[in-house]
């Protein structure tokens, strides 16, 4: 059975600024308790475009069965982190920089399921192609 | 609670970005009658010796990544990917000679190794207990397992396997033009279609050329 992973940013916020505190809650559902081996939650950025991809992890936490009372990793969890000054979210033509909260659930038999919840850091305007052509 | 899935394409994403088109993101698309399982069986019949040969961007690495899980179920696989002018292995071929049976060395970009190293590997990883599978741009003296190329039909299937937004904006004619321009190099075709997609996404309807 595929677990249902819920990820929510506090107040439904989508746009943050450098130095803001990001608060996020996540919860696992729809799967038996003993199916889950570990959970990892991270706040990260990655590039997207034509070339090699780059990725930076700003915040990371991992929870395993052994460290949790009763061994139930499905409970609601909250993570909180202060966002850095860079890199800012950017929607360019050749490259885009995206921020997200990523929750990865490790199941038995080596399977894992990932959910990403995007957000924006900063307010750099998106580049449109006409603008690029004019600048050239 | 709002949730989102990794598989979802953000509204402003380009489905031709490396994230969705890199080797391994899409399985190799075989012509009718061929399959990954059949190729692994063929490799076994060749005493686990084989080469995948094809030009740049024709899907050799993608094919290899499609075969690897099946190979790993039957063999002890060491996968080496040589890139960026790398001409040496990070281990001594002899160090792997003894020990477990069913050893399978898989080298992506075999011709980047020096001729002496290639000859040594071919000598070391032969026989019933070990095997060698490589990719190369030309015949390097191993039994041929598969020859890759990209006809238009396959290129269109690759685009069709991308997120649906790709097929809304890009037509078969676009694929054909790019394939001709880049002489069958699917990697370059996908890069070119990335640009076409970016140009069209900003038009009001993202209309498809006819």
Interface residues (C-beta under 8 A of the other chain):
Chain A: X4 X5 X6 X7 X8 X12 X25 X27 X48 X49 X50 X51 X52 X53 X91 X93 X96 X98 X102 X114 X115 X116 X117 X118 X126 X128 X129 X130
Chain B: X1 X2 X3 X4 X5 X6 X10 X12 X13 X14 X16 X17 X18 X19 X191 X194 X195 X198 X199 X202
